[in-house]
Amino acid sequence: MTKQFDFRPEIVEEINYQRYNHLVPLVQRRMDAMRFKAHGMLHKEIAEIIGIAENTLRDYFELYEQGGIEKLKEIHYYQPESELKEYIVSLEAYFREHPPATIKQAQHEVEVITGVVRSETQIREFLKKNLVSVAEK
């Protein structure tokens, strides 16, 4: 069954604006799909023109049904969390009490305290993100 939407002129105008001005290409593609739908194109044609599967197109339409244009603009990228996240408070307290002189020393102390082995680069980034400073010599 084909979904039917009521595209008022102000909705079409917002879709067109977001299509060309939103910073995220995924959102632009979603707006393209809605723009073609507003012009009465068939789902198969829309999917082919945009280069997506019809199931993906249906997902876009479901998003629109759930929350309109604002829902289409939501992005949920997968962002894995660090195993060290659960130790942030204890590591921060430890490093404030015992500031490491080098990243190598911090790396060793993180491994001893948490049992989590990470490269020097990963430790440096973790400490930077969590505002723990290390005095490199």
C-alpha angles and dihedrals in degrees: 000000000000116000117237122210132183105232107192115197093255090053092051089048091052091046090052092047093050091045092063103027109038113105097220116079091209090059090047089053091049090051090049089055091051091046091054090045090053088055090055099250120160118259092240091054093046092050092048095049094047093041099238135119119264089242089058089050089053088051089055090051091049090052089051091050091051098050114348122231093340091060090050089055094056115107123196109186119181109253114181116218123231119252084228093063093091089055098049096107096046094043092048091050091046094049092046088054094040109024111200116234094213140018089246090058091047089049091053093046092049089052093049094046099042107018088231114131116212135164121255090254092052091048091048091052093046092051092046092051091050096045097245110142125213122198104226113207 
